[in-house]
Amino acid sequence: MAFGVLWTVMSVFIFITQIINISKARKREAEQSSDVPVSNPVSKTPAPPVMSSQPEIKQEFDPQFFQPAKSSIEEDDEDYKRMKRQGFE
């Protein structure tokens, strides 16, 4: 029972402090916006990058992983046939 009361008091206290902090932040924001004179900001945008006539080639995947697999299927078949002849199947 005491834990429930303590938990409720803490929750209410935190909730009230958050509301107070939000209201103070809004007041500060309103004061700062009224103090600053309104002027036309000068935007310094960088020049657009020069596009080359040739497209840039990006490799998404490493070609090493997309080469045909090197396997020894023929050798495996020979081993299988040899073992089958010897009765290991």
N, C-alpha and C positions, 0 to 999 in steps of 0.2 A: 504494500500500500504506500509506504514511504517513497519507494522508488518511482511509482507512478506520479505522485505529487511533485517530486523533485524534477522528473522528466518534463512534466507539463509546465512548471515554472520556468525551467531553462528554455523550453521551446518558445514560450510567450515572450521571455526576455530577448531572445535572439531575434524573433520576429519584429518586435518593437524597435530594436536598435537598427535593424535593416531598413525599416520604414523611415526612421529619422535620418539615416545616412543618405538615403535616396532623395529625401526632400532637401537636405542641405546641398547635395550635389546639383540638384536642379536650380536652386537659388544661386549658387556660384556660377553655374553655366549662364543663367540669365544676366547676372551682373557682368560677366566677362563679355558677353555678346553686346551688351549695351555700351560698355566702355570703349570698345574698339570701333573707330570710325569706319564706315563702309567706303571702300575704294574699289576701283576696278583692278583686279589682280592681273598682273602681266604673266602670262603663261609662257614658259620657256620650254617649248616642246622640241625634242631633238628632230633633226631632219630624218625623213624616212630612209631606211637602208637602200643602197643601190642594188638592184636585182641584176644578177648576171644572166646572160642569154642561155647558158647551159644549166640544166637543173642539177641541184646538188644530190649526189647519190649517197644515201644512207643505208647501211646494211643493218637490218634489224636482227638478223640471226647470224650466228657464226657458221660460215660455210663448212667448217670442219665436221659439224654434227649432221650435215645433210648430204654427205657423200655416201655412195653405196657401201653397205657393210661388207667387210672382207671376212668371209667365213670359209671354213674348210668342210663344206657339206660333202664333197666328193670323198675326202679322207674319212669322214664319219661313216659314209655309206660302206666304204671298204672295210672299216673296222667292224661294222655291224654284220656285214656278210661273213667275215672271217669268224666272228664269235658265234654266229648262227650255225656255221659249218661245224664248229667245235661243240655245239650243243649248249651254249650259254643263254638260250632265249627263255 
